[in-house]
């Protein structure tokens, strides 16, 4: 089959030649004395060597236009560069296509012999015997298959390496999530300690109030009016201490901390998943039965892209903050009967109500139990013990509510991230199993192909 030359100015001609090579058994590579071994010819020979591994005979045309010394110099140049490119010593035939054509037209056999074409014909039809030609005919398609199988195995190995990297990324992301979660939980203790400090100061303020209010002189001054004591307690302790506003601020800071860090964890996980959206390199060769691998990969990418895009839209910091705040508020409401608290009251109002109801109840109960002024110190000591126990209970409940809801919010996010990462991991594992299966099939074909080539070579030698 005569194909267009590699030096054609029409690029389509060169593509026709390159696409036909794998169907040939023997290549007659024609170059000329006026432009021997051009750059395009060198690239073409590298293509033959790298992709198709074909037997090549070299024909140097226009030999009649050069002197013997010039022809020897050109031949040496060709031999040296062909050896450098293909790593074997080439056989080069000198021909004059113009002389051969004239001989064919005139029926002049002498001219045909002089042109060098006769030597090529004898080599093709006599030097290459029937077994040589049969070997070329049989081994050529096997070498094509061998090359294709080797390329596909290499592509699959690259896919396996990429999948292993992705799985490692997912494992590292899971480890990062667990580590960051532990760090965040450890940091929660800062807010619990701040609550403890504020409640300690609140308790001291109450105890100081009891030391002042539950005295003989003060009770004489207010004529034993317990309602006056209650009013003073509400104004001086509950109203002026700003204790509950301080606790609300601590709770808000804790909420902001966990939501802000949750958002960072979420975005890190999304970025990890989004890295799998890279496109498959162009030109990657696939056997028809490997289409499942490619389509499965594209499906994984599509699902991950869709899920991560939705995830970024779904994580609303304000919404998450308000949800956590509402959960804490609802838990606080369960600590006290709130008939006197307006619907939708804030955390500070709820906490103030808790403190006033519980602490003032102790205070009023102690005052009501006084049957004589001589028992005032005794009742004051009991009231202080009751206040200390009540403050400790409120403090424990506040810390428990805050810690429980912060951990629950963090855990809820972690479970969602882990679920998505595990889903991606399962898809990567499934695809890796499929790639390994295809790779095993190709390796078996490659081994069988190699054995056939060796058997043909041994038959030819024998």
C-alpha positions in Angstrom: 0.0 0.0 0.0 1.5 3.3 -1.0 0.8 6.0 1.6 1.3 9.7 1.6 4.8 10.8 2.7 5.7 12.1 6.1 7.0 15.3 4.6 3.7 16.2 3.0 2.7 19.8 3.6 -0.9 18.6 4.1 -1.1 17.4 7.7 -4.0 15.1 6.9 -1.7 13.0 4.7 0.7 12.3 7.5 -2.2 11.3 9.8 -3.4 8.8 7.1 0.1 7.3 7.0 0.4 7.1 10.8 -3.0 5.5 11.2 -2.3 2.8 8.5 1.1 1.7 9.9 -0.4 -0.8 12.5 -2.0 -2.7 9.6 1.2 -3.4 7.8 3.7 -6.3 8.2 6.7 -4.7 6.5 7.5 -1.0 6.0 9.5 0.3 3.0 10.7 3.6 4.2 11.6 5.9 1.3 13.8 8.9 1.8 15.8 10.9 -0.8 19.3 12.1 -1.4 18.3 15.7 -1.6 16.7 15.7 1.9 17.8 12.6 3.8 16.3 11.9 7.3 14.3 15.0 7.8 12.9 15.9 11.2 9.4 14.7 10.3 11.0 11.4 9.2 12.8 11.1 12.4 9.6 11.6 14.4 7.8 9.1 12.2 10.5 6.4 12.9 10.2 7.1 16.6 6.5 6.6 16.3 7.1 3.2 14.6 9.5 2.1 17.2 7.5 3.3 20.2 4.1 2.3 19.2 4.1 -0.4 16.5 7.6 -2.1 16.4 7.5 -2.9 12.7 10.3 -4.3 10.5 11.6 -1.5 8.3 13.6 -1.5 5.0 15.1 1.8 4.0 15.2 3.0 0.4 17.3 6.0 -0.6 15.8 7.5 -3.7 17.4 9.8 -6.3 20.7 7.9 -6.0 21.5 8.7 -9.6 21.7 12.4 -8.8 24.7 12.0 -6.5 28.3 10.8 -7.1 29.6 7.7 -5.5 31.4 9.6 -2.7 28.3 11.8 -2.1 26.1 8.7 -2.0 28.5 7.0 0.5 28.5 10.0 2.7 24.7 10.2 2.7 24.4 6.5 3.4 26.8 6.7 6.4 24.7 9.7 7.7 21.5 7.6 7.4 23.0 4.5 9.0 24.2 6.5 12.0 21.0 8.4 12.6 18.7 5.4 12.0 20.8 3.3 14.4 20.5 6.2 17.0 16.7 6.3 16.5 15.8 2.6 16.1 18.7 0.9 17.8 19.5 -1.5 14.9 21.8 -1.4 11.8 19.5 -0.7 8.9 19.6 -2.2 5.4 19.6 0.6 2.9 18.7 0.1 -0.8 19.8 2.8 -3.4 17.3 3.4 -6.1 16.5 5.8 -8.9 12.7 5.9 -9.2 13.0 7.9 -12.4 15.3 5.3 -14.1 13.0 2.5 -12.8 9.9 4.2 -14.3 11.6 4.6 -17.6 12.6 0.9 -17.6 9.0 -0.1 -16.8 7.6 2.0 -19.6 10.2 0.9 -22.2 10.2 -2.7 -21.0 14.0 -2.4 -20.5 15.0 -4.8 -17.8 18.6 -3.5 -17.7 17.4 -0.1 -16.7 15.2 -1.6 -14.0 18.3 -3.4 -12.6 20.4 -0.3 -12.9 17.7 1.7 -10.9 18.1 -0.7 -7.9 14.4 -1.8 -7.9 15.4 -5.3 -9.0 17.5 -5.8 -5.9 14.5 -4.8 -3.7 12.2 -7.2 -5.6 14.6 -10.1 -5.2 14.9 -9.3 -1.4 11.1 -9.2 -1.0 10.2 -12.3 -3.1 13.3 -14.5 -2.8 15.5 -13.5 0.2 12.4 -13.3 2.3 11.1 -16.9 2.0 7.6 -18.2 2.7 8.3 -18.7 6.4 9.6 -15.2 6.8 6.6 -13.7 5.1 4.2 -15.9 7.1 6.1 -14.9 10.3 5.7 -11.2 9.4 2.0 -11.7 8.6 1.3 -13.5 11.9 3.5 -11.6 14.3 2.5 -8.1 13.2 -1.1 -8.1 14.6 0.3 -9.8 17.8 2.8 -7.0 18.2 0.0 -4.4 17.7 -2.1 -6.2 20.4 1.0 -6.4 22.6 1.6 -2.7 22.4 -2.1 -1.8 23.0 -2.2 -4.1 26.0 1.0 -2.7 27.5 -0.3 0.9 27.0 -3.7 0.0 28.6 -2.0 -1.7 31.6 0.2 1.4 32.0 -2.9 3.6 31.9 -4.7 1.4 34.5 -1.6 1.6 36.7 -1.8 5.3 36.6 -5.5 5.2 37.5 -4.7 2.9 40.4 -2.0 5.3 41.6 -4.5 8.1 41.4 -7.2 6.1 43.2 -4.7 5.2 45.9 -3.9 8.9 46.3 -7.6 9.7 46.6 -8.2 7.0 49.2 -5.2 8.3 51.1 -6.6 11.8 50.9 -10.0 10.6 52.3 -8.3 8.7 55.1 -6.2 11.8 56.0 -9.4 14.0 55.9 -11.1 11.6 58.3 -8.1 11.6 60.6 -8.1 15.4 60.4 -11.8 15.6 61.3 -11.3 13.3 64.3 -8.3 15.3 65.5 -10.0 18.7 65.0 -13.0 17.4 66.8 -10.9 16.3 69.8 -9.3 19.7 69.9 -12.7 21.5 69.7 -14.1 19.3 72.5 -11.0 20.1 74.6 -11.5 23.8 73.9 -15.1 23.6 75.2 -13.7 23.4 78.7 -12.7 27.0 78.4 -16.3 28.1 78.2 -17.3 25.7 81.1 -14.5 27.2 83.2 -15.8 30.7 82.4 -19.3 29.7 83.5 -17.8 28.4 86.7 -16.0 31.7 87.4 -19.1 33.8 86.7 -21.3 31.6 88.9 -18.6 31.7 91.7 -18.8 35.6 91.6 -22.6 35.4 91.6 -22.6 33.1 94.6 -20.3 35.4 96.5 -22.6 38.4 95.7 -25.6 36.4 97.1 -23.8 35.3 100.2 -22.6 38.9 100.8 -26.3 40.0 100.4 -27.4 37.4 102.9 -24.8 38.6 105.4 -26.1 42.1 105.1 -29.8 41.5 104.8 -30.4 38.7 107.3 -29.2 40.7 110.3 -31.2 41.9 113.3 -30.5 45.6 112.6 -31.6 45.3 108.9 -34.8 43.4 109.8 -35.6 46.0 112.4 -35.0 48.7 109.8 -37.5 47.2 107.3 -39.8 46.1 110.2 -39.4 42.4 109.2 -41.1 42.9 105.8 -39.9 39.9 103.7 -41.3 41.5 100.5 -38.8 44.3 101.0 -36.0 41.7 101.3 -37.2 40.1 98.1 -37.2 43.5 96.3 -33.7 44.3 97.5 -32.5 40.9 96.4 -34.0 41.4 92.9 -32.6 44.9 92.5 -29.2 44.5 94.1 -28.2 40.9 93.2 -30.2 39.9 90.1 -30.5 43.3 88.5 -27.1 44.8 89.1 -24.8 41.8 88.9 -25.1 41.3 85.1 -24.3 37.7 85.9 -26.8 36.2 83.5 -25.8 38.6 80.7 -22.2 37.4 81.2 -23.3 33.8 80.9 -25.3 34.5 77.8 -22.2 36.1 76.3 -20.2 33.0 77.2 -22.9 30.8 75.5 -22.9 33.0 72.4 -19.1 32.9 72.2 -19.2 29.1 72.5 -21.9 28.9 69.8 -19.9 31.1 67.5 -16.8 29.0 68.1 -18.4 25.7 67.3 -20.3 27.0 64.3 -17.2 28.8 62.9 -15.0 25.7 63.3 -17.8 23.4 61.9 -17.9 25.6 58.8 -14.1 25.2 58.4 -14.3 21.4 58.8 -17.2 21.3 56.3 -15.3 23.3 53.7 -12.2 21.3 54.1 -14.1 18.1 53.5 -15.9 19.6 50.5 -12.5 20.6 49.0 -11.2 17.1 49.5 -14.2 15.6 47.6 -14.0 18.3 44.9 -10.5 17.3 44.0 -11.9 14.2 42.4 -13.6 16.2 39.6 -10.4 16.4 37.5 -11.0 15.4 33.9 -9.4 12.2 32.4 -6.4 13.1 30.2 -7.2 13.4 26.5 -6.0 10.6 24.3 -6.0 8.0 27.1 -6.6 4.7 25.2 -9.3 2.2 26.3 -10.4 -1.2 25.1 -14.1 -1.3 24.3 -14.7 -3.5 27.4 -13.1 -0.9 29.6 -15.9 1.6 29.0 -17.4 0.7 32.4 -14.3 2.0 34.1 -14.5 5.4 32.4 -18.2 5.8 32.8 -18.1 4.8 36.4 -15.4 7.4 37.1 -17.4 10.1 35.4 -20.5 9.1 37.4 -18.5 9.3 40.6 -17.2 12.8 39.6 -20.7 13.9 38.8 -22.2 12.7 42.1 -19.4 14.2 44.1 -19.6 17.5 42.3 -23.4 17.7 42.8 -23.2 16.7 46.4 -20.4 19.1 47.2 -22.1 22.0 45.5 -25.3 21.4 47.4 -23.3 21.0 50.6 -21.7 24.4 50.3 -25.1 26.0 49.7 -26.7 24.1 52.6 -24.2 25.2 55.3 -25.7 28.5 56.4 -23.7 29.9 59.4 -26.6 32.1 60.6 -29.1 29.2 60.3 -26.8 26.8 62.2 -26.0 29.3 64.9 -29.7 30.1 65.5 -30.6 26.4 65.6 -27.9 25.7 68.2 -29.0 28.7 70.2 -32.6 27.6 70.1 -31.7 24.1 71.3 -29.8 25.5 74.3 -32.7 27.9 75.1 -35.2 25.1 75.0 -33.1 23.1 77.4 -32.8 26.0 79.8 -36.5 26.5 79.8 -37.0 23.0 81.1 -35.1 24.0 84.3 -37.9 26.4 85.6 -41.6 27.0 85.4 -41.8 30.1 83.2 -45.3 31.5 83.6 -43.9 35.0 84.1 -41.5 34.9 81.2 -42.5 36.3 77.9 -42.7 34.0 74.9 -39.4 34.2 73.0 -37.5 35.6 75.9 -33.7 35.5 75.6 -31.2 33.4 77.4 -30.3 36.1 80.0 -34.0 36.6 80.9 -34.4 32.8 81.3 -31.3 32.5 83.5 -32.3 35.5 85.6 -35.7 33.9 86.2 -34.0 30.6 87.2 -31.8 32.4 89.6 -34.6 34.6 91.0 -37.1 31.8 91.4 -34.6 29.4 93.0 -32.6 31.7 95.2 -35.4 34.0 96.3 -37.4 30.9 97.3 -34.6 29.9 99.6 -34.4 33.4 101.0 -38.1 33.8 101.6 -38.3 30.3 103.1 -35.6 31.1 105.5 -37.1 34.4 106.6 -40.5 32.9 107.0 -39.1 30.2 109.3 -37.6 32.8 111.7 -39.7 32.5 115.0 -37.4 34.9 117.0 -34.6 37.2 116.5 -32.2 34.8 118.3 -32.4 32.3 115.5 -31.4 34.7 112.8 -27.7 33.6 112.6 -28.8 30.0 112.4 -31.3 30.6 109.6 -28.7 32.7 107.8 -26.1 29.9 107.8 -28.7 27.5 106.6 -29.7 29.9 103.8 -26.1 30.3 102.7 -25.7 26.5 102.6 -28.8 26.2 100.5 -27.7 28.9 98.2 -24.3 27.3 97.7 -26.0 24.0 96.9 -28.4 25.7 94.5 -25.7 27.7 92.7 -23.7 24.5 92.3 -26.7 22.7 90.8 -27.5 25.6 88.4 -23.8 25.7 87.4 -23.7 22.0 86.8 -26.9 22.1 84.7 -25.7 25.1 82.7 -22.3 23.4 82.0 -24.1 20.2 81.1 -26.6 21.9 78.8 -23.8 23.8 77.0 -21.4 20.9 76.7 -24.1 18.5 75.6 -25.4 20.7 72.8 -22.0 21.8 71.6 -20.9 18.2 71.4 -24.1 17.2 69.7 -23.8 19.9 67.1 -20.1 18.9 66.5 -21.1 15.2 66.4 -23.9 15.8 64.0 -21.6 17.6 61.5 -18.9 14.9 61.9 -21.3 12.1 61.2 -22.5 13.9 58.0 -18.9 14.5 56.8 -17.9 10.9 57.7 -20.9 9.6 55.8 -20.0 11.6 52.7 -16.3 10.6 52.9 -17.2 7.0 53.5 -19.5 7.1 50.5 -16.7 8.5 48.4 -14.3 5.9 49.8 -16.7 3.1 48.8 -16.9 4.4 45.3 -13.1 4.7 45.0 -12.8 1.1 46.4 -15.3 -0.2 43.9 -13.6 1.5 41.0 -10.2 0.3 42.2 -11.5 -3.2 42.3 -12.8 -2.8 38.7 -9.5 -1.4 37.5 -7.6 -4.3 39.2 -9.9 -6.8 37.5 -9.4 -5.2 34.1 -5.7 -5.0 34.7 -5.6 -8.7 35.6 -7.4 -9.6 32.4 -5.0 -7.5 30.3 -2.0 -9.0 32.0 -3.3 -12.5 31.2 -3.8 -11.5 27.5 -0.4 -9.9 27.4 1.3 -13.0 28.7 -0.6 -15.2 26.2 0.3 -12.8 23.4 4.0 -12.8 24.4 4.1 -16.6 24.5 2.6 -16.7 21.0 5.2 -14.3 19.7 8.0 -16.4 21.3 6.6 -19.6 19.7 6.4 -18.0 16.3 10.0 -16.7 16.6 11.2 -20.2 17.6 9.4 -21.8 14.7 11.0 -19.3 12.3 14.5 -20.0 13.7 14.0 -23.7 13.5 
